[in-house]
Amino acid sequence: MTRALPDPVRHAAFYEGVAGKRALAWVIDTVITGLAAVVILPFTAFVAILIFPLLFGALNLAYRIATLAKFSATPGMWLLGIEFRQADGTRLATSIAVLHTLGTMFTWTTVLPQIGSAALMAMHPRGQGLADLVLGTVVIRRPGAV
């Protein structure tokens, strides 16, 4: 049996409010990784404050890859009842979690791709951003939450 993504017209409930939930989940996850970076600082005799953006970036990268690979959602996404799915409807494979996180981090660090990705999420029928379109991933409301 081949699984597939829910159709955004016939199964619109899977996509309702997902763009806003994605944004809020991003804030929650960023706060979590920011707090983790602050907690680590004393263990480096506060020397890591000199490279805090790198520390935060590395933690953010590891946090997102680990949680997406294991659960197909970050804790912020889980809290808000959304998760990633691949084009065939299955949960994220580790390789896709890595590629999606790297692609998303690229868009966060560059202005035009970030604007384009946000616009795509707001206008695309499935709410897909730039990395989603490239990899064929989508964020939906968790099937049990619909």
Secondary structure, DSSP 8 states (H G I E B T S, - for coil): -------TTTTGGGTTTHHHHHHHHHHHHHHHHHHHHHHHGGGGTTGGGGGHHHHHHHHHHHHHHHHHHHHSS-HHHHHTTEEEE-TTS----HHHHHHHHHHHHHHHHSHHHHHHHHHHHHHSTT---HHHHHHT-EEEE-GGG-
